[in-house]
Amino acid sequence: MLMQKADGSQNTGPDIPSNYSRLIARELDLSAKQLPRLLVGTGLGVTQFLSEDTLLTVAQQVRILRNALELSGQPEFGLRTGNRQSPATTRKTEDHT
């Protein structure tokens, strides 16, 4: 899955703030020791993932979402997590990154 830039070229580099994935980790109530389970297949280490300035690729974000769904054991996990997000929550999170 590639994102298209305004000039028509495709963006394959990291440009997704990791704070969204950290919210997913909190929703799963994962401890720092459990984070590697969420990061399987992403090529990310825990320290890098927890860094405020880390950006993710689309592939890394998708892998984290798939891992989260598997870890939750709940098919509705994505809907439940999305329902807890609001524009105010997102802005507050972005302000801290």
GUMI-765000 format. One line per 8 residues: their letters; for each residue x, y, z of N, C-alpha, C, O. Coordinates in Angstrom, 1 decimal, decimal comma, always signed. Layout:
% GUMI-765000
A> X/Y/Z/X/Y/Z/X/Y/Z/X/Y/Z | ...;
***
This chain:
% GUMI-765000
MLMQKADG> +0,8/-1,2/+0,0/+0,0/+0,0/+0,0/+0,9/+1,2/+0,0/+1,6/+1,5/+1,0 | +0,9/+2,0/-1,1/+1,7/+3,2/-1,2/+0,8/+4,5/-1,2/-0,3/+4,5/-1,8 | +1,3/+5,5/-0,6/+0,6/+6,8/-0,5/+1,1/+7,6/-1,7/+2,3/+7,6/-2,0 | +0,2/+8,4/-2,3/+0,6/+9,2/-3,4/+0,8/+10,7/-2,9/-0,1/+11,2/-2,2 | +1,9/+11,3/-3,3/+2,2/+12,7/-2,9/+1,4/+13,6/-3,8/+0,9/+13,2/-4,9 | +1,4/+14,9/-3,5/+0,7/+15,9/-4,3/+1,3/+16,0/-5,7/+0,6/+16,3/-6,6 | +2,6/+15,7/-5,8/+3,2/+15,8/-7,1/+3,0/+14,6/-8,0/+3,6/+14,5/-9,1 | +2,3/+13,6/-7,5/+2,0/+12,4/-8,2/+3,0/+11,2/-7,9/+2,7/+10,1/-8,3;
SQNTGPDI> +4,1/+11,5/-7,3/+5,0/+10,4/-6,9/+4,5/+9,6/-5,7/+3,7/+10,1/-5,0 | +5,0/+8,4/-5,5/+4,6/+7,6/-4,4/+5,5/+7,7/-3,3/+6,8/+7,8/-3,4 | +5,0/+7,8/-2,1/+5,7/+7,9/-0,9/+5,9/+6,5/-0,2/+4,9/+5,9/+0,2 | +7,1/+6,0/-0,1/+7,3/+4,7/+0,5/+8,1/+4,9/+1,8/+8,3/+3,9/+2,5 | +8,5/+6,1/+2,2/+9,3/+6,3/+3,4/+8,4/+6,4/+4,6/+7,2/+6,5/+4,5 | +9,0/+6,5/+5,7/+8,3/+6,6/+7,0/+7,7/+8,0/+7,1/+8,5/+9,0/+7,1 | +6,4/+8,1/+7,4/+5,8/+9,4/+7,6/+4,6/+9,4/+8,5/+3,8/+10,3/+8,6 | +4,4/+8,2/+9,2/+3,2/+8,1/+10,1/+3,8/+8,2/+11,5/+4,6/+7,4/+11,9;
PSNYSRLI> +3,3/+9,2/+12,2/+3,7/+9,3/+13,6/+3,4/+8,1/+14,4/+2,4/+7,5/+14,4 | +4,4/+7,6/+15,2/+4,3/+6,4/+16,0/+3,3/+6,6/+17,2/+3,0/+5,6/+17,9 | +2,9/+7,8/+17,5/+2,0/+8,0/+18,6/+0,7/+7,3/+18,5/+0,1/+6,8/+19,5 | +0,2/+7,1/+17,2/-1,0/+6,4/+17,0/-0,8/+4,9/+17,4/-1,7/+4,3/+18,1 | +0,3/+4,3/+17,1/+0,6/+2,9/+17,5/+0,8/+2,8/+19,0/+0,5/+1,8/+19,6 | +1,4/+3,8/+19,6/+1,5/+3,8/+21,1/+0,2/+3,8/+21,7/+0,0/+3,2/+22,8 | -0,8/+4,5/+21,2/-2,2/+4,5/+21,7/-2,7/+3,1/+21,6/-3,4/+2,7/+22,5 | -2,4/+2,4/+20,6/-2,9/+1,0/+20,4/-2,3/+0,1/+21,5/-2,9/-0,7/+22,1;
ARELDLSA> -1,0/+0,3/+21,8/-0,3/-0,4/+22,8/-1,0/-0,2/+24,2/-1,1/-1,1/+25,0 | -1,3/+1,1/+24,4/-2,0/+1,4/+25,7/-3,4/+0,7/+25,7/-3,8/+0,2/+26,8 | -4,1/+0,8/+24,6/-5,4/+0,1/+24,6/-5,3/-1,4/+24,9/-6,2/-1,9/+25,5 | -4,2/-2,0/+24,5/-4,0/-3,4/+24,8/-3,4/-3,6/+26,2/-3,3/-4,7/+26,6 | -3,1/-2,5/+26,9/-2,5/-2,5/+28,2/-1,2/-3,3/+28,2/-1,0/-4,1/+29,2 | -0,4/-3,1/+27,2/+0,9/-3,8/+27,1/+2,0/-3,0/+28,0/+2,1/-1,8/+28,0 | +2,8/-3,8/+28,7/+3,9/-3,3/+29,4/+5,1/-3,1/+28,4/+5,0/-3,7/+27,3 | +6,1/-2,4/+28,8/+7,3/-2,3/+28,0/+7,9/-3,7/+27,6/+8,4/-3,8/+26,5;
KQLPRLLV> +7,8/-4,6/+28,6/+8,4/-6,0/+28,3/+7,5/-6,7/+27,3/+8,0/-7,6/+26,6 | +6,2/-6,3/+27,1/+5,3/-7,0/+26,2/+5,3/-6,3/+24,8/+4,8/-6,9/+23,8 | +5,9/-5,2/+24,7/+5,9/-4,4/+23,4/+6,5/-5,2/+22,2/+6,0/-5,1/+21,1 | +7,5/-6,0/+22,4/+8,1/-6,7/+21,3/+7,0/-7,6/+20,6/+7,1/-7,8/+19,4 | +6,0/-8,1/+21,3/+5,0/-8,9/+20,7/+4,2/-8,0/+19,7/+3,7/-8,5/+18,6 | +4,0/-6,7/+20,0/+3,3/-5,8/+19,1/+4,1/-5,5/+17,9/+3,6/-5,2/+16,8 | +5,4/-5,5/+18,1/+6,4/-5,0/+17,0/+6,9/-6,1/+16,1/+7,7/-5,8/+15,2 | +6,5/-7,3/+16,3/+7,0/-8,5/+15,5/+6,8/-8,1/+14,0/+5,7/-7,7/+13,6;
GTGLGVTQ> +7,8/-8,3/+13,2/+7,8/-8,1/+11,8/+7,9/-6,7/+11,3/+7,8/-6,4/+10,1 | +8,1/-5,7/+12,3/+8,2/-4,3/+11,9/+9,6/-3,8/+11,7/+9,9/-2,8/+11,1 | +10,6/-4,6/+12,3/+12,0/-4,1/+12,3/+12,2/-3,0/+13,3/+13,3/-2,4/+13,3 | +11,3/-2,7/+14,2/+11,4/-1,7/+15,2/+11,8/-2,3/+16,5/+11,3/-3,4/+16,9 | +12,7/-1,7/+17,3/+12,9/-2,1/+18,6/+12,0/-1,2/+19,6/+11,4/-0,2/+19,1 | +11,9/-1,6/+20,8/+11,1/-1,0/+21,8/+11,5/+0,5/+22,0/+10,7/+1,4/+22,0 | +12,8/+0,7/+22,1/+13,3/+2,1/+22,3/+13,0/+3,0/+21,2/+12,5/+4,1/+21,4 | +13,2/+2,5/+19,9/+12,8/+3,3/+18,8/+11,3/+3,6/+18,7/+10,9/+4,7/+18,4;
FLSEDTLL> +10,5/+2,5/+19,0/+9,1/+2,7/+19,0/+8,6/+3,7/+20,0/+7,7/+4,5/+19,7 | +9,2/+3,8/+21,1/+8,8/+4,7/+22,2/+9,3/+6,1/+22,0/+8,9/+7,0/+22,7 | +10,2/+6,3/+21,1/+10,8/+7,6/+20,8/+9,7/+8,5/+20,2/+9,0/+8,1/+19,3 | +9,6/+9,7/+20,8/+8,5/+10,7/+20,3/+8,7/+11,1/+18,9/+7,7/+11,4/+18,2 | +9,9/+11,0/+18,3/+10,1/+11,5/+16,9/+10,1/+10,3/+15,9/+10,5/+10,6/+14,8 | +9,8/+9,1/+16,3/+9,8/+8,0/+15,4/+8,7/+8,1/+14,4/+7,5/+8,3/+14,8 | +9,0/+7,9/+13,1/+8,0/+7,8/+12,1/+7,9/+6,4/+11,5/+9,0/+5,7/+11,4 | +6,7/+5,9/+11,2/+6,6/+4,6/+10,7/+6,2/+4,6/+9,2/+5,7/+5,6/+8,7;
TVAQQVRI> +6,6/+3,5/+8,5/+6,2/+3,3/+7,2/+4,8/+2,8/+7,2/+4,3/+2,3/+8,2 | +4,1/+2,8/+6,0/+2,8/+2,2/+5,9/+2,8/+0,7/+6,3/+2,0/+0,2/+7,0 | +3,9/+0,0/+5,8/+4,0/-1,4/+6,1/+4,2/-1,7/+7,6/+3,6/-2,6/+8,1 | +4,9/-0,8/+8,3/+5,1/-1,0/+9,7/+3,8/-0,8/+10,4/+3,4/-1,5/+11,4 | +3,1/+0,3/+10,0/+1,8/+0,6/+10,7/+0,8/-0,6/+10,5/+0,1/-1,0/+11,4 | +0,7/-1,1/+9,3/-0,2/-2,2/+9,0/+0,2/-3,4/+9,8/-0,7/-4,1/+10,3 | +1,5/-3,7/+9,9/+1,9/-4,9/+10,7/+1,6/-4,7/+12,2/+1,1/-5,6/+12,8 | +1,7/-3,5/+12,7/+1,3/-3,2/+14,1/-0,2/-3,4/+14,3/-0,6/-4,0/+15,3;
LRNALELS> -0,9/-3,0/+13,3/-2,4/-3,1/+13,4/-2,8/-4,6/+13,4/-3,6/-5,1/+14,2 | -2,1/-5,4/+12,5/-2,4/-6,8/+12,4/-2,0/-7,5/+13,7/-2,7/-8,4/+14,2 | -0,8/-7,2/+14,2/-0,4/-7,8/+15,5/-1,3/-7,4/+16,6/-1,6/-8,3/+17,4 | -1,8/-6,2/+16,7/-2,7/-5,8/+17,7/-4,0/-6,6/+17,7/-4,5/-7,0/+18,7 | -4,5/-6,8/+16,5/-5,7/-7,5/+16,3/-5,5/-8,9/+16,8/-6,4/-9,5/+17,5 | -4,4/-9,5/+16,5/-4,1/-10,9/+16,9/-3,9/-10,9/+18,5/-4,4/-11,8/+19,1 | -3,2/-10,0/+19,0/-3,0/-10,0/+20,5/-4,2/-9,7/+21,2/-4,4/-10,3/+22,3 | -5,1/-8,9/+20,7/-6,4/-8,6/+21,4/-7,3/-9,9/+21,4/-8,1/-10,0/+22,4;
GQPEFGLR> -7,3/-10,7/+20,4/-8,2/-11,8/+20,3/-9,6/-11,4/+20,1/-10,5/-12,2/+20,3 | -9,8/-10,1/+19,7/-11,2/-9,6/+19,5/-11,3/-9,0/+18,1/-10,6/-8,1/+17,8 | -12,2/-9,6/+17,3/-12,3/-9,1/+15,9/-12,8/-7,6/+15,9/-12,5/-7,0/+14,9 | -13,4/-7,2/+16,9/-13,9/-5,8/+16,9/-12,9/-4,8/+17,5/-13,2/-3,6/+17,7 | -11,7/-5,3/+17,8/-10,6/-4,4/+18,4/-10,4/-3,1/+17,7/-10,4/-2,0/+18,3 | -10,3/-3,1/+16,4/-10,1/-1,9/+15,6/-11,2/-0,9/+15,7/-11,0/+0,3/+15,9 | -12,4/-1,4/+15,7/-13,6/-0,6/+15,9/-13,6/+0,0/+17,3/-13,9/+1,2/+17,4 | -13,4/-0,8/+18,2/-13,4/-0,3/+19,6/-12,3/+0,8/+19,8/-12,6/+1,8/+20,5;
TGNRQSPA> -11,1/+0,5/+19,3/-10,0/+1,5/+19,5/-10,4/+2,8/+18,7/-10,1/+3,9/+19,3 | -10,8/+2,7/+17,5/-11,2/+3,8/+16,7/-12,3/+4,6/+17,4/-12,3/+5,9/+17,3 | -13,2/+4,0/+18,0/-14,3/+4,6/+18,7/-13,8/+5,5/+19,9/-14,5/+6,5/+20,2 | -12,7/+5,1/+20,5/-12,2/+5,9/+21,6/-11,4/+7,1/+21,1/-11,0/+7,9/+21,9 | -11,1/+7,1/+19,9/-10,3/+8,2/+19,3/-11,3/+9,3/+18,9/-12,4/+9,1/+18,4 | -10,9/+10,5/+19,2/-11,7/+11,7/+18,8/-10,7/+12,7/+18,3/-9,5/+12,7/+18,6 | -11,3/+13,7/+17,6/-10,3/+14,8/+17,1/-9,6/+15,4/+18,2/-8,4/+15,8/+18,1 | -10,2/+15,6/+19,4/-9,6/+16,2/+20,5/-8,5/+15,3/+21,0/-7,4/+15,8/+21,4;
TTRKTEDH> -8,7/+14,0/+21,1/-7,7/+13,0/+21,5/-6,5/+13,1/+20,6/-5,3/+13,1/+21,0 | -6,8/+13,1/+19,3/-5,7/+13,0/+18,3/-4,9/+14,3/+18,4/-3,7/+14,2/+18,3 | -5,5/+15,5/+18,5/-4,8/+16,7/+18,6/-3,9/+16,7/+19,8/-2,8/+17,2/+19,8 | -4,5/+16,3/+20,9/-3,7/+16,3/+22,2/-2,5/+15,4/+22,0/-1,4/+15,8/+22,5 | -2,7/+14,2/+21,4/-1,6/+13,3/+21,2/-0,5/+13,9/+20,3/+0,7/+13,8/+20,5 | -1,0/+14,6/+19,2/+0,0/+15,2/+18,3/+0,7/+16,3/+18,9/+1,9/+16,6/+18,6 | +0,1/+17,1/+19,8/+0,8/+18,2/+20,5/+1,9/+17,7/+21,3/+2,9/+18,4/+21,6 | +1,9/+16,4/+21,8/+2,9/+15,9/+22,7/+4,0/+15,2/+21,9/+5,0/+14,7/+22,5;
T> +3,9/+15,1/+20,6/+5,0/+14,5/+19,8/+5,9/+15,5/+19,2/+6,9/+15,1/+18,5;
***
